[in-house]
Amino acid sequence: MRLGGGRESGNVEDRRGGGGIGRGGIAIGGGFGGVVLVVLALLFGVDPSVILSGMDPAPQTQQRQADGAPAQDEGARFVRRVLAETEDVWTPAFREIGREYRAPKLVLFSGAVQSACGVAQAQVGPFYCPGDQQVYIDLDFLAEMQRRLGAPGDFAAAYVIAHEVGHHVQNQLGVLGRAQRGDNAMQVRIELQADCLAGLWARRAQDARQILEDGDIEEGLGAAAAVGDDRLQRRGGGQVVPESFTHGSSAQRVRWFRAGLQSGQLTACDTFGARQL
């Protein structure tokens, strides 16, 4: 990706190395990592009860900036630049429909984090909490997840951020509440729409600022396929049970990411009106 000369968002909070968290509920509903929790737990050798109970294992100890200045490590700067790109796409996109875009805050953490949705372990993966309208990401776990799932690359990581920001877009448009009232099938439509919104972001950012390099699109499509419910269930050693899907199959996730990428239009992301996902 070409982000070297881009601006960096000021909406990133670095809580890495923040110490113990204690007990609490768990925020579920991430797009890349927050998929099939037990499958991911088994995949990474983690006791599923640890994830589901919200108990805090030994936290990682990455040094925070003592003076409160933004961290200058490569991962933090990448996140700030990608988040800035989402802001620069969604602000005018909302203006087109007569709305005002209120950008989310993105929280970097290590090990576990307290959110308005409860305590979440890194093993849940990146997630969005509607209660505080914030995106949460553990960069170390994200990198390890990408490696384990075979979805490497900077644009694959950017797709993850854009997907979670897509949930924020849904929240502002009043769409996200449908997931709370619906069943698994409704949850799948929510997640596939967030994939489409991630594709829409990439298309508009590319058209405006040419951020993509050769191979980036393939990285994004590979990441979308890697976290399909069917592929994760197979990796977890079980059989594929479509009725249990919460995010969609690999083919569906690729299809909707591609739909947003090709059109760049909100109307292309109507997963609720689609007869076939």
N, C-alpha and C positions, 0 to 999 in steps of 0.2 A: 504494500500500500504506500501511497505517496502522502504522508502526513507530516513530513519533516518541517515544512514551512507553515503549517496550519496553526491556528490559535489553540490555546488550551482552555478548557472550561474551568470556571471557578466553582462549579457545583459538585466537587469531589471531596469527600471527607475521608481521611485516612485514620482508621482505628486499628491498624495492624500493631500487634504487640501491646494491646490494651489490657491484658491480664485476664483473670478468671471471670466467668459469667454467672455460674450457678445454674439453677433449674428453671424450667419454664416450658411453655408450649413450643410448637414448631411452625415455622412459616413454610407452607407448601404451595407450589404453583409456579416454580421456576420453569424456564423454557428449555435450557440446555441440560442442566444438571438435575433440576427438580422434576425428574420424569418418574421412572419406576423406582421408588426409594429402596425397596428391599433388594431389587436387582443390582442397583448401584452399590449398595452396601456389600453384597456378596462379591461383586466384581472387584471392589477395592479392599476386600478382606476386613471389613468393619462389621462389628456386631450390629445388626439392624436395630436392636433395642436401644443402643446408644443414640442413634439418629432419631428414633421416634420418641424417645423420652426427653430429648433436649438436654441431656447431661453433658457437662463440659469436660472433654478429655484434656490432657496437658496442652495448653495453647502454644502456638509457635511464638518465637520471640524475635520478631523483626523490629529493629530500632525505629521509633517514630521521630519525626522532626521535633527537636526539643523547643525550637523557637516558634512553632506554629506555622512556619512557612511550608508551602507545598513540597512534598517529597520529590526528589529529583531522580529517583531510580527509573530505569527504562520502562518498567511495567506501569508505574504510576503516570508517567508522561504519556504513554500510549493511550491509557484509559481516558485521560483528560482530553486528548486530541480527538479520539473517537466520539466521546460524549459531546464535544463541541460540534462535531460534524452532524450529530443527530439534532442538536439545537438549531443549527443553521438550515436544516431541512424542514423540521417540523414547525418552526416559527412561521415561515411563509406559507407552508401547507395549511396550517390552521387559519391563517389570514384569508386564504382563498375561499374558505367556507364560512367566513364571518365569525371566527372564534379566535380566542387568545390562547396561545400555548404557554403553559407554565411548566418550565423544565423541571425534571426530577433531580434530586440529589443522588449521587452514586457513592455508596459507602464501601471502601476497601477494608477487609478484615482478615484475620488469620485465626483459624481453628474453630471459632464459634463467635456468634454475635447476637446482641439483643436488638430486636426490632419491635415495632408496634404489633407485629404478628406473633411475637413470642421469641424464644431463643432458638436459633437455628445453627446446626453444625455445618462445617464446610462441606461435608459429604452430601448434603442436600443439593449442592451445586449453586450456581448463580440463581437469584430469585428476585421477584418484585413483591413488595409489601404494599397493598393498597391503603392500609391503615395509616402509614406515614408517607406514602407516595415516594418511596425510595427504592433504588436498586442496590442489591448487596452482592459483592463478588469477593471470593478469596482467590487471588491470582495464582498462588502456588497450587491450590487444588485444581483450578481451571487448567493450568498447564499440564498437570499430571493426568487429568481426565482426558484432555485432548490426545495425549500420548497413548493412553490405554485404549481409547476408542478409535484411534487411527484417524484423527481429524486435526492435523497440525496446521500451522500457518497463522500469520497475523490477521488475514481477513476472516479466517474461521473464528478467531477470538472476537473480532469486530462484529461478526454476525451474532454471537452470543449477547454482546452488549446491546446491539440493535434490537434483538428479539425481546429482551427484558424492557427496554425503552418502549417497544411496541405495546407491552402490557400497560405502561403508563399512558400511552396514547389512547388505548381502549378505555382506561379508567376515566380519562378526561372527557371522552365522548359518550360515557354512560353505558359502554358495552360490557365492561368487566363484571358488572353485577349479575349478568346472566349466568355466569359460571357458578355463583353461589346458590342459584335457584334451580340449577339443572343437574342432569346426571352425567355419566362419563361421556356420552355422545356430545352433550353440549360443551363439556370441557375440551374435547378434541377440536371442536369448531373454534373455540377461543384461542387455543394454541396455534392452530393452523393459520388463523388470521394474523397472529403475532409474527409468524414466519413470513407471511405475505408482506406485512408492514416493514419487516427487516429488508426484504428485497426491494420494496419501494424506496426505502431510505438509500440503499446502495445505488439505485438507478439515478435518483435525483442528485445525490452527492457527486456521482460520476459526471453527470451532465453539467453541473455547475462548476466543479473544481478538479475534475479528472483525477480522482484519488486512486483508481484501480490500476494495477499492473497485470502483466500476463500471469495467468494462473490463479488470480484472486477469486474469480467466479467459481472455478473448480473447487477451491478450498471451501467456499461458502456452501456449495452444493454437497460437498463431502461431509461437512459438519452437520448439515440438515439430515442427511441420510444416516449418519452415525448414531443419532439420538432418536431414531424412529422406535416406537414401542416394540415393534416386532423384532427388530435387531437386538434391542436390549434384552428382551425376554429370551431370545436364543443364546445370547452371551451369558445370561444368568443360569443356563443349563435347563431351562424349562421349555414347555411347549408354548406356541404362540396362541394367545387367547384374545381375539379382537374385541370381545365384549369388555375386557378389562382395560383397553387402551384409554389413556388420558391425554395424549399428545398427538396421536396419529402415527401411521406407518411411515417407514422411510420414504416410500414412493409418494405418499401424500405430503410429507413435509418438504420434499424436493419440489413437488409440483406447485405448491403454494408460494414457496420462496421464489421460484422462477416466475410465477404469475406477477408478483409485485415488481420483480426485477425487469421484466419485459415491458410492463405498462407504465409504471411509475404513477399510477392513479389509484386513489382510494376506492373507487368503484370496482376495481379489479379484485379487491380483497374482501368481498362480501361472502364469507364462508357460510353465513347463516341462511342465505338465499340459494346457495348452491345445492342442486339435487344430488350431485356426485362429488365427493371430496377427493 
